[in-house]
Amino acid sequence: MALADTAPSSLQDDFVEVCELRQDGRLKTIIQKHNFGCGIRNACVVGAPVIPELKDDGDDAAVKSEPDLADSFGLVSSARPTTASAFPPQMLMIVLETGNLVFLLARPRLDGHHELVASRYQSPHAFEGHLGFHAAVDPSSRYAALASPTDYFVIYELESRETLEERYLLGEPLAPVRSFRRRAVRGVIHKMTFLHPRPGDDHHIILLLVIVRHGRSKTVIYEWELGDDLRTVFADEKPGHRMPLEYQMPLLLVPLTVHSAFLVITEQQIAVCTECLHGPPKFDPIDMVHLASHRPRAPHPPLWTAWARPFRLQSYKKNRDCVYLAREDGVVLFMEADQESPVAQCTPIDPFPCAISTAFACVFDRSTDVLLLGSNSGPGGYWKVSGLGPAARETS
């Protein structure tokens, strides 16, 4: 399943499109939604797909799996019986140019097709500027954060899945936002994301911001427990810790599911940041010698533009993590982490024959990862990653 939003020159053409990767290797559009009334500024997925364990059948399918991702967004193939009233495990949260929120979920119709159901949230008029320029949802999907690039951010407490499911089954409005809290900051918010808590500490919420003030960047972390009073949590502005000069303006922050760590990607370096919850964070650069054979095709140093986390079994995810990191010249790096080392392995994939913009995703296939690549300067495509190392990709 792939979710995409576009922002063409005409705001009336802004739309959300849901596509499904079929067994024949083709992407098929399942449903679209137009006419949001204004442009789309940002979007995030709320919730997580259900990934059941597979029985060991002696082939590679037992290594990783996930159900048909149509089910994850509430889209169910007409070839299988289903419960029409089932509440999907995921919603799409859209931030409009007005700062208002739209939560989308899909449900089947009697004619066998599907429709996207919208639940709108009107933001207070005090939320001016470009709220939603930064957007993030915490791993538990109980909090969402929107930030203006200038001087404030807003934390939204979301209703629990049990509450939303009960309202959905009763036919009541979902009203996903339970409460919110605004927090002013001194400086420019450069990046914002949620970090993953330690295993077994799922109620621990960790918000990370990179704030630039007087030409210097610092990491600022707010921590709280699920259900804590947001007024108390955000009563005071956190001082934060200065970042090393070489990591002042990161292009990307990639939260890892182990160690409550994250990757910092700049124009020149990649580093893993650890110990950020207990004093000054520790930045360890990653040796990029393995990219020596992938020299840039462009005359200027290419930038890292996007990242994606592939789908893995729950048993794998307990102690390990992996991400794909994409560069604008078509180079993709596969990175693995575990409990012993925040970054245990980095494997470059043979460059793809297209540029890669911020449109980059990994969708599910029973035997491999499928990467979707979008480009601002030409056609993109999607490829199956058949193995890691030389000649690791197959055109699809």
C-alpha positions as a Markdown table, in Angstrom:
| # | Residue | x | y | z |
|---|---|---|---|---|
| 1 | Met | 0.0 | 0.0 | 0.0 |
| 2 | Ala | 1.3 | 3.5 | -0.8 |
| 3 | Leu | -0.2 | 6.8 | 0.3 |
| 4 | Ala | 0.7 | 9.9 | -1.6 |
| 5 | Asp | -0.3 | 13.5 | -1.5 |
| 6 | Thr | 0.5 | 16.0 | -4.2 |
| 7 | Ala | 0.7 | 19.8 | -4.2 |
| 8 | Pro | 0.4 | 21.1 | -7.8 |
| 9 | Ser | 0.1 | 24.7 | -8.7 |
| 10 | Ser | -3.7 | 24.6 | -8.4 |
| 11 | Leu | -4.7 | 24.1 | -4.8 |
| 12 | Gln | -8.0 | 22.7 | -5.9 |
| 13 | Asp | -6.1 | 19.7 | -7.4 |
| 14 | Asp | -4.5 | 18.7 | -4.0 |
| 15 | Phe | -5.5 | 15.1 | -3.3 |
| 16 | Val | -4.7 | 12.0 | -1.4 |
| 17 | Glu | -4.3 | 8.7 | -3.4 |
| 18 | Val | -4.1 | 5.2 | -2.0 |
| 19 | Cys | -2.4 | 2.6 | -4.1 |
| 20 | Glu | -1.9 | -1.1 | -3.7 |
| 21 | Leu | 1.0 | -3.2 | -4.8 |
| 22 | Arg | -0.6 | -6.2 | -6.6 |
| 23 | Gln | 0.8 | -9.7 | -6.8 |
| 24 | Asp | 1.7 | -9.1 | -10.5 |
| 25 | Gly | 4.1 | -6.4 | -9.3 |
| 26 | Arg | 2.0 | -3.5 | -10.5 |
| 27 | Leu | 0.7 | -0.5 | -8.5 |
| 28 | Lys | -3.0 | 0.0 | -8.7 |
| 29 | Thr | -4.9 | 3.1 | -7.5 |
| 30 | Ile | -7.5 | 2.0 | -5.0 |
| 31 | Ile | -9.1 | 5.3 | -4.0 |
| 32 | Gln | -8.6 | 9.0 | -4.2 |
| 33 | Lys | -9.9 | 12.0 | -2.3 |
| 34 | His | -10.0 | 15.5 | -3.6 |
| 35 | Asn | -11.4 | 18.9 | -2.6 |
| 36 | Phe | -9.9 | 19.5 | 0.8 |
| 37 | Gly | -10.7 | 23.2 | 0.4 |
| 38 | Cys | -7.1 | 24.3 | 0.5 |
| 39 | Gly | -3.6 | 23.0 | 0.0 |
| 40 | Ile | -2.0 | 20.1 | 1.8 |
| 41 | Arg | 1.0 | 21.1 | 3.9 |
| 42 | Asn | 2.0 | 17.8 | 5.5 |
| 43 | Ala | 0.8 | 14.3 | 6.3 |
| 44 | Cys | 1.6 | 11.5 | 8.8 |
| 45 | Val | 0.3 | 8.0 | 9.5 |
| 46 | Val | -1.3 | 7.4 | 12.8 |
| 47 | Gly | -1.2 | 3.8 | 14.0 |
| 48 | Ala | 0.8 | 0.8 | 12.9 |
| 49 | Pro | 0.1 | -2.1 | 10.5 |
| 50 | Val | -0.6 | -5.5 | 12.1 |
| 51 | Ile | 2.3 | -7.8 | 11.3 |
| 52 | Pro | 1.6 | -11.4 | 12.4 |
| 53 | Glu | 4.2 | -14.1 | 12.9 |
| 54 | Leu | 4.4 | -16.7 | 10.1 |
| 55 | Lys | 5.0 | -20.4 | 10.5 |
| 56 | Asp | 8.3 | -21.6 | 9.3 |
| 57 | Asp | 7.5 | -23.1 | 5.9 |
| 58 | Gly | 11.1 | -23.5 | 4.9 |
| 59 | Asp | 11.4 | -20.5 | 2.6 |
| 60 | Asp | 12.3 | -16.9 | 2.8 |
| 61 | Ala | 8.7 | -15.9 | 3.5 |
| 62 | Ala | 9.2 | -16.8 | 7.1 |
| 63 | Val | 11.9 | -14.2 | 7.5 |
| 64 | Lys | 9.6 | -11.2 | 7.3 |
| 65 | Ser | 5.9 | -10.7 | 6.6 |
| 66 | Glu | 2.9 | -8.5 | 7.0 |
| 67 | Pro | -0.7 | -8.9 | 6.0 |
| 68 | Asp | -2.0 | -7.4 | 2.8 |
| 69 | Leu | -1.4 | -3.7 | 3.5 |
| 70 | Ala | -4.9 | -2.9 | 2.1 |
| 71 | Asp | -6.1 | -4.3 | 5.5 |
| 72 | Ser | -3.8 | -2.0 | 7.3 |
| 73 | Phe | -5.5 | 1.1 | 6.0 |
| 74 | Gly | -9.0 | -0.5 | 6.1 |
| 75 | Leu | -9.1 | -1.5 | 2.5 |
| 76 | Val | -10.0 | -5.1 | 2.1 |
| 77 | Ser | -9.7 | -7.1 | -1.1 |
| 78 | Ser | -13.1 | -8.2 | -2.4 |
| 79 | Ala | -11.7 | -11.7 | -2.9 |
| 80 | Arg | -11.8 | -12.3 | 0.9 |
| 81 | Pro | -14.7 | -12.2 | 3.3 |
| 82 | Thr | -14.4 | -9.3 | 5.8 |
| 83 | Thr | -16.2 | -7.5 | 8.5 |
| 84 | Ala | -17.4 | -4.3 | 7.0 |
| 85 | Ser | -17.4 | -2.5 | 10.4 |
| 86 | Ala | -13.8 | -3.4 | 11.3 |
| 87 | Phe | -11.9 | -0.3 | 12.5 |
| 88 | Pro | -8.6 | -0.1 | 10.5 |
| 89 | Pro | -5.3 | 0.0 | 12.5 |
| 90 | Gln | -4.1 | 3.1 | 10.7 |
| 91 | Met | -5.4 | 6.6 | 9.8 |
| 92 | Leu | -3.8 | 9.3 | 7.7 |
| 93 | Met | -3.4 | 12.6 | 9.5 |
| 94 | Ile | -3.3 | 15.5 | 7.0 |
| 95 | Val | -2.3 | 19.0 | 7.9 |
| 96 | Leu | -3.9 | 21.6 | 5.7 |
| 97 | Glu | -2.5 | 25.0 | 4.8 |
| 98 | Thr | -4.9 | 26.6 | 7.2 |
| 99 | Gly | -3.4 | 24.6 | 10.1 |
| 100 | Asn | -6.5 | 22.4 | 10.4 |
| 101 | Leu | -6.3 | 18.6 | 10.6 |
| 102 | Val | -8.1 | 16.0 | 8.6 |
| 103 | Phe | -8.0 | 12.3 | 9.8 |
| 104 | Leu | -8.7 | 9.9 | 7.0 |
| 105 | Leu | -9.7 | 6.2 | 7.2 |
| 106 | Ala | -11.2 | 3.9 | 4.6 |
| 107 | Arg | -14.2 | 1.7 | 4.8 |
| 108 | Pro | -15.9 | -0.7 | 2.3 |
| 109 | Arg | -19.1 | 0.2 | 0.6 |
| 110 | Leu | -21.9 | -2.1 | -0.4 |
| 111 | Asp | -20.9 | -2.0 | -4.0 |
| 112 | Gly | -17.5 | -3.6 | -3.2 |
| 113 | His | -15.6 | -0.3 | -3.5 |
| 114 | His | -14.2 | 1.8 | -0.8 |
| 115 | Glu | -14.5 | 5.4 | 0.5 |
| 116 | Leu | -12.3 | 7.6 | 2.5 |
| 117 | Val | -14.0 | 8.9 | 5.6 |
| 118 | Ala | -12.8 | 12.3 | 6.9 |
| 119 | Ser | -12.8 | 13.5 | 10.5 |
| 120 | Arg | -11.8 | 17.2 | 10.7 |
| 121 | Tyr | -10.3 | 19.1 | 13.6 |
| 122 | Gln | -10.4 | 22.9 | 13.6 |
| 123 | Ser | -7.2 | 24.4 | 15.0 |
| 124 | Pro | -7.5 | 27.5 | 17.2 |
| 125 | His | -7.1 | 30.8 | 15.4 |
| 126 | Ala | -4.2 | 31.6 | 17.7 |
| 127 | Phe | -2.2 | 29.0 | 15.7 |
| 128 | Glu | -0.9 | 31.3 | 13.1 |
| 129 | Gly | 2.1 | 31.0 | 10.7 |
| 130 | His | 3.0 | 27.8 | 9.0 |
| 131 | Leu | 1.9 | 25.3 | 11.7 |
| 132 | Gly | 2.5 | 21.8 | 10.3 |
| 133 | Phe | 5.7 | 22.7 | 8.5 |
| 134 | His | 7.1 | 20.0 | 10.7 |
| 135 | Ala | 4.8 | 17.1 | 11.7 |
| 136 | Ala | 5.4 | 13.9 | 13.6 |
| 137 | Val | 3.5 | 11.1 | 15.4 |
| 138 | Asp | 4.9 | 9.3 | 18.4 |
| 139 | Pro | 5.5 | 5.5 | 18.1 |
| 140 | Ser | 2.4 | 4.8 | 20.4 |
| 141 | Ser | 0.2 | 7.0 | 18.1 |
| 142 | Arg | -1.2 | 8.7 | 21.2 |
| 143 | Tyr | 0.5 | 12.1 | 20.5 |
| 144 | Ala | 1.1 | 14.2 | 17.4 |
| 145 | Ala | 3.3 | 17.2 | 17.2 |
| 146 | Leu | 3.1 | 20.1 | 14.7 |
| 147 | Ala | 5.6 | 22.9 | 14.5 |
| 148 | Ser | 5.9 | 26.2 | 12.9 |
| 149 | Pro | 9.4 | 26.8 | 11.5 |
| 150 | Thr | 9.7 | 29.9 | 13.5 |
| 151 | Asp | 8.9 | 30.0 | 17.2 |
| 152 | Tyr | 6.4 | 27.5 | 18.5 |
| 153 | Phe | 5.1 | 23.9 | 18.4 |
| 154 | Val | 1.8 | 22.2 | 19.4 |
| 155 | Ile | 1.4 | 18.8 | 21.0 |
| 156 | Tyr | -1.9 | 17.0 | 20.4 |
| 157 | Glu | -3.0 | 14.2 | 22.7 |
| 158 | Leu | -5.0 | 11.7 | 20.6 |
| 159 | Glu | -7.7 | 9.4 | 21.7 |
| 160 | Ser | -6.8 | 5.7 | 22.4 |
| 161 | Arg | -7.5 | 3.2 | 19.7 |
| 162 | Glu | -10.1 | 1.5 | 21.9 |
| 163 | Thr | -12.0 | 4.8 | 22.2 |
| 164 | Leu | -11.8 | 5.5 | 18.5 |
| 165 | Glu | -13.0 | 1.9 | 17.7 |
| 166 | Glu | -15.9 | 2.2 | 20.0 |
| 167 | Arg | -17.0 | 5.5 | 18.4 |
| 168 | Tyr | -16.5 | 4.1 | 14.9 |
| 169 | Leu | -18.7 | 1.0 | 15.6 |
| 170 | Leu | -21.4 | 3.2 | 17.1 |
| 171 | Gly | -21.4 | 5.5 | 14.1 |
| 172 | Glu | -20.3 | 8.5 | 16.2 |
| 173 | Pro | -17.9 | 11.2 | 15.1 |
| 174 | Leu | -14.3 | 10.0 | 15.7 |
| 175 | Ala | -13.0 | 13.3 | 17.1 |
| 176 | Pro | -9.4 | 11.9 | 17.4 |
| 177 | Val | -7.9 | 15.0 | 19.2 |
| 178 | Arg | -8.4 | 14.8 | 22.9 |
| 179 | Ser | -6.4 | 17.9 | 24.0 |
| 180 | Phe | -3.5 | 20.1 | 22.9 |
| 181 | Arg | -0.8 | 22.2 | 24.4 |
| 182 | Arg | 1.2 | 25.0 | 22.7 |
| 183 | Arg | 4.9 | 25.6 | 23.6 |
| 184 | Ala | 6.8 | 28.7 | 22.5 |
| 185 | Val | 10.6 | 28.4 | 21.8 |
| 186 | Arg | 13.3 | 30.9 | 21.4 |
| 187 | Gly | 14.8 | 30.2 | 18.0 |
| 188 | Val | 14.0 | 28.5 | 14.7 |
| 189 | Ile | 12.7 | 24.9 | 14.8 |
| 190 | His | 14.9 | 23.2 | 12.3 |
| 191 | Lys | 13.9 | 19.5 | 12.8 |
| 192 | Met | 11.4 | 17.7 | 15.0 |
| 193 | Thr | 10.7 | 14.0 | 15.6 |
| 194 | Phe | 9.7 | 11.5 | 18.3 |
| 195 | Leu | 12.3 | 9.0 | 19.5 |
| 196 | His | 11.5 | 5.4 | 20.4 |
| 197 | Pro | 11.4 | 4.4 | 24.1 |
| 198 | Arg | 13.4 | 1.4 | 25.5 |
| 199 | Pro | 11.7 | -2.0 | 25.1 |
| 200 | Gly | 9.0 | -2.6 | 27.6 |
| 201 | Asp | 8.7 | 1.2 | 28.3 |
| 202 | Asp | 5.9 | 1.9 | 25.8 |
| 203 | His | 4.3 | 4.6 | 27.9 |
| 204 | His | 7.5 | 6.7 | 27.7 |
| 205 | Ile | 7.0 | 9.6 | 25.2 |
| 206 | Ile | 10.2 | 11.4 | 23.9 |
| 207 | Leu | 10.0 | 14.5 | 21.7 |
| 208 | Leu | 13.2 | 15.7 | 20.0 |
| 209 | Leu | 13.7 | 19.1 | 18.5 |
| 210 | Val | 16.7 | 20.7 | 16.8 |
| 211 | Ile | 16.5 | 24.5 | 17.5 |
| 212 | Val | 18.7 | 27.1 | 15.9 |
| 213 | Arg | 19.4 | 30.3 | 17.8 |
| 214 | His | 22.2 | 32.9 | 17.2 |
| 215 | Gly | 23.7 | 30.7 | 14.5 |
| 216 | Arg | 24.1 | 27.7 | 16.7 |
| 217 | Ser | 22.0 | 24.5 | 16.9 |
| 218 | Lys | 21.0 | 22.5 | 20.0 |
| 219 | Thr | 19.0 | 19.4 | 20.7 |
| 220 | Val | 16.0 | 19.8 | 23.0 |
| 221 | Ile | 14.2 | 16.9 | 24.5 |
| 222 | Tyr | 10.8 | 16.8 | 26.2 |
| 223 | Glu | 9.9 | 13.6 | 28.1 |
| 224 | Trp | 6.7 | 12.5 | 29.7 |
| 225 | Glu | 4.6 | 9.4 | 30.5 |
| 226 | Leu | 1.3 | 8.5 | 28.7 |
| 227 | Gly | -1.5 | 10.4 | 30.3 |
| 228 | Asp | 0.6 | 13.1 | 32.0 |
| 229 | Asp | -0.8 | 16.6 | 32.2 |
| 230 | Leu | 0.6 | 18.5 | 29.2 |
| 231 | Arg | 0.4 | 21.8 | 31.0 |
| 232 | Thr | 3.0 | 20.5 | 33.5 |
| 233 | Val | 5.1 | 18.8 | 30.9 |
| 234 | Phe | 5.5 | 21.9 | 28.7 |
| 235 | Ala | 5.3 | 24.6 | 31.5 |
| 236 | Asp | 9.0 | 25.5 | 31.1 |
| 237 | Glu | 11.2 | 25.7 | 28.0 |
| 238 | Lys | 14.0 | 23.1 | 28.1 |
| 239 | Pro | 17.6 | 24.5 | 27.8 |
| 240 | Gly | 18.9 | 21.7 | 25.5 |
| 241 | His | 22.5 | 20.8 | 24.5 |
| 242 | Arg | 24.6 | 22.3 | 21.8 |
| 243 | Met | 25.3 | 20.2 | 18.8 |
| 244 | Pro | 28.9 | 19.7 | 17.5 |
| 245 | Leu | 29.8 | 22.1 | 14.7 |
| 246 | Glu | 29.9 | 19.4 | 12.1 |
| 247 | Tyr | 26.3 | 18.4 | 12.8 |
| 248 | Gln | 24.8 | 21.9 | 13.1 |
| 249 | Met | 22.2 | 21.8 | 10.3 |
| 250 | Pro | 21.2 | 18.2 | 9.7 |
| 251 | Leu | 19.4 | 17.3 | 6.5 |
| 252 | Leu | 17.6 | 14.4 | 8.2 |
| 253 | Leu | 16.9 | 12.9 | 11.7 |
| 254 | Val | 16.2 | 9.2 | 11.7 |
| 255 | Pro | 14.9 | 7.8 | 15.0 |
| 256 | Leu | 16.1 | 4.2 | 15.7 |
| 257 | Thr | 13.9 | 1.7 | 17.5 |
| 258 | Val | 16.9 | 0.6 | 19.7 |
| 259 | His | 18.8 | 2.6 | 22.4 |
| 260 | Ser | 16.4 | 5.6 | 22.0 |
| 261 | Ala | 19.0 | 6.7 | 19.5 |
| 262 | Phe | 18.8 | 8.5 | 16.2 |
| 263 | Leu | 20.8 | 9.1 | 13.1 |
| 264 | Val | 22.0 | 12.6 | 12.1 |
| 265 | Ile | 22.5 | 13.1 | 8.4 |
| 266 | Thr | 24.3 | 16.1 | 7.1 |
| 267 | Glu | 25.7 | 17.1 | 3.7 |
| 268 | Gln | 29.1 | 15.6 | 4.6 |
| 269 | Gln | 28.6 | 13.0 | 7.4 |
| 270 | Ile | 26.3 | 10.5 | 9.0 |
| 271 | Ala | 26.5 | 10.0 | 12.7 |
| 272 | Val | 24.5 | 8.1 | 15.4 |
| 273 | Cys | 23.5 | 10.0 | 18.4 |
| 274 | Thr | 23.1 | 8.1 | 21.7 |
| 275 | Glu | 22.9 | 8.9 | 25.5 |
| 276 | Cys | 20.6 | 11.9 | 24.6 |
| 277 | Leu | 18.3 | 11.2 | 27.5 |
| 278 | His | 20.9 | 11.4 | 30.2 |
| 279 | Gly | 23.0 | 14.5 | 29.7 |
| 280 | Pro | 24.9 | 15.7 | 26.7 |
| 281 | Pro | 24.3 | 13.5 | 23.6 |
| 282 | Lys | 27.1 | 11.5 | 22.2 |
| 283 | Phe | 27.7 | 11.7 | 18.4 |
| 284 | Asp | 29.6 | 8.8 | 16.8 |
| 285 | Pro | 30.4 | 9.3 | 13.1 |
| 286 | Ile | 29.8 | 6.4 | 10.7 |
| 287 | Asp | 32.6 | 5.4 | 8.4 |
| 288 | Met | 31.4 | 6.1 | 4.9 |
| 289 | Val | 34.3 | 4.3 | 3.1 |
| 290 | His | 31.8 | 1.8 | 1.7 |
| 291 | Leu | 30.4 | 4.6 | -0.5 |
| 292 | Ala | 33.7 | 5.3 | -2.2 |
| 293 | Ser | 32.7 | 3.3 | -5.3 |
| 294 | His | 29.5 | 5.3 | -5.6 |
| 295 | Arg | 30.9 | 8.6 | -6.6 |
| 296 | Pro | 28.4 | 11.4 | -7.3 |
| 297 | Arg | 27.2 | 11.8 | -10.8 |
| 298 | Ala | 26.3 | 15.4 | -10.3 |
| 299 | Pro | 29.0 | 18.2 | -10.2 |
| 300 | His | 27.9 | 19.2 | -6.7 |
| 301 | Pro | 27.8 | 17.0 | -3.6 |
| 302 | Pro | 24.5 | 15.1 | -3.7 |
| 303 | Leu | 22.2 | 15.4 | -0.6 |
| 304 | Trp | 20.5 | 12.7 | 1.4 |
| 305 | Thr | 16.8 | 13.4 | 0.8 |
| 306 | Ala | 14.7 | 10.7 | 2.5 |
| 307 | Trp | 14.5 | 7.5 | 4.5 |
| 308 | Ala | 12.1 | 4.6 | 5.0 |
| 309 | Arg | 11.8 | 1.7 | 7.4 |
| 310 | Pro | 10.9 | -1.7 | 5.9 |
| 311 | Phe | 8.4 | -4.0 | 7.4 |
| 312 | Arg | 9.7 | -6.8 | 9.6 |
| 313 | Leu | 8.4 | -9.4 | 11.9 |
| 314 | Gln | 7.7 | -8.4 | 15.5 |
| 315 | Ser | 10.3 | -11.0 | 16.7 |
| 316 | Tyr | 13.0 | -9.2 | 14.6 |
| 317 | Lys | 11.9 | -5.7 | 15.7 |
| 318 | Lys | 12.3 | -6.5 | 19.4 |
| 319 | Asn | 16.1 | -6.2 | 19.3 |
| 320 | Arg | 17.0 | -4.9 | 15.9 |
| 321 | Asp | 16.2 | -2.1 | 13.5 |
| 322 | Cys | 16.9 | -1.3 | 9.8 |
| 323 | Val | 16.3 | 1.7 | 7.5 |
| 324 | Tyr | 16.9 | 2.6 | 3.9 |
| 325 | Leu | 18.5 | 6.0 | 3.4 |
| 326 | Ala | 18.2 | 7.7 | -0.1 |
| 327 | Arg | 20.4 | 10.2 | -1.8 |
| 328 | Glu | 19.2 | 12.5 | -4.6 |
| 329 | Asp | 21.6 | 11.0 | -7.2 |
| 330 | Gly | 20.0 | 7.5 | -6.9 |
| 331 | Val | 22.2 | 6.0 | -4.2 |
| 332 | Val | 20.4 | 4.0 | -1.4 |
| 333 | Leu | 22.1 | 2.8 | 1.8 |
| 334 | Phe | 20.7 | 0.0 | 3.9 |
| 335 | Met | 21.5 | 0.4 | 7.6 |
| 336 | Glu | 21.0 | -2.1 | 10.4 |
| 337 | Ala | 21.1 | -1.6 | 14.2 |
| 338 | Asp | 20.9 | -3.9 | 17.1 |
| 339 | Gln | 21.1 | -3.9 | 20.9 |
| 340 | Glu | 24.9 | -4.3 | 20.7 |
| 341 | Ser | 25.6 | -1.5 | 18.3 |
| 342 | Pro | 23.3 | 1.4 | 17.2 |
| 343 | Val | 24.6 | 0.9 | 13.7 |
| 344 | Ala | 25.9 | -2.6 | 13.1 |
| 345 | Gln | 26.0 | -2.7 | 9.3 |
| 346 | Cys | 25.8 | -0.3 | 6.3 |
| 347 | Thr | 25.3 | -1.7 | 2.9 |
| 348 | Pro | 25.1 | 0.4 | -0.3 |
| 349 | Ile | 22.8 | -0.7 | -3.1 |
| 350 | Asp | 23.8 | -0.3 | -6.7 |
| 351 | Pro | 22.6 | 3.2 | -7.7 |
| 352 | Phe | 19.1 | 3.5 | -9.2 |
| 353 | Pro | 18.8 | 5.0 | -12.7 |
| 354 | Cys | 16.7 | 8.0 | -11.4 |
| 355 | Ala | 17.0 | 10.9 | -9.1 |
| 356 | Ile | 15.3 | 10.6 | -5.7 |
| 357 | Ser | 13.3 | 13.4 | -4.0 |
| 358 | Thr | 11.6 | 13.3 | -0.7 |
| 359 | Ala | 9.1 | 10.9 | -2.2 |
| 360 | Phe | 10.6 | 7.6 | -1.0 |
| 361 | Ala | 8.9 | 4.6 | 0.6 |
| 362 | Cys | 9.2 | 0.9 | 1.2 |
| 363 | Val | 6.1 | -1.3 | 0.7 |
| 364 | Phe | 5.5 | -4.9 | 1.5 |
| 365 | Asp | 6.1 | -8.0 | -0.7 |
| 366 | Arg | 6.2 | -11.5 | 0.7 |
| 367 | Ser | 9.7 | -12.3 | -0.3 |
| 368 | Thr | 11.5 | -8.9 | -0.5 |
| 369 | Asp | 11.4 | -5.2 | 0.1 |
| 370 | Val | 9.9 | -3.0 | -2.6 |
| 371 | Leu | 11.2 | 0.6 | -2.8 |
| 372 | Leu | 9.1 | 3.4 | -4.3 |
| 373 | Leu | 11.3 | 6.2 | -5.7 |
| 374 | Gly | 9.9 | 9.6 | -6.7 |
| 375 | Ser | 11.8 | 12.3 | -8.6 |
| 376 | Asn | 11.3 | 16.1 | -9.0 |
| 377 | Ser | 13.3 | 16.1 | -12.3 |
| 378 | Gly | 12.1 | 13.0 | -14.1 |
| 379 | Pro | 10.2 | 9.7 | -13.8 |
| 380 | Gly | 10.8 | 7.6 | -10.7 |
| 381 | Gly | 9.8 | 4.0 | -10.3 |
| 382 | Tyr | 9.7 | 1.0 | -8.0 |
| 383 | Trp | 12.2 | -1.8 | -7.5 |
| 384 | Lys | 12.4 | -5.0 | -5.6 |
| 385 | Val | 15.5 | -5.3 | -3.5 |
| 386 | Ser | 16.4 | -9.0 | -4.0 |
| 387 | Gly | 19.5 | -9.0 | -1.8 |
| 388 | Leu | 21.9 | -6.6 | -0.1 |
| 389 | Gly | 25.2 | -6.0 | -1.8 |
| 390 | Pro | 26.2 | -5.6 | -5.4 |
| 391 | Ala | 23.4 | -6.0 | -8.0 |
| 392 | Ala | 20.9 | -5.9 | -5.1 |
| 393 | Arg | 18.0 | -4.6 | -7.1 |
| 394 | Glu | 15.6 | -5.8 | -9.7 |
| 395 | Thr | 13.5 | -3.6 | -12.0 |
| 396 | Ser | 9.7 | -4.0 | -11.4 |
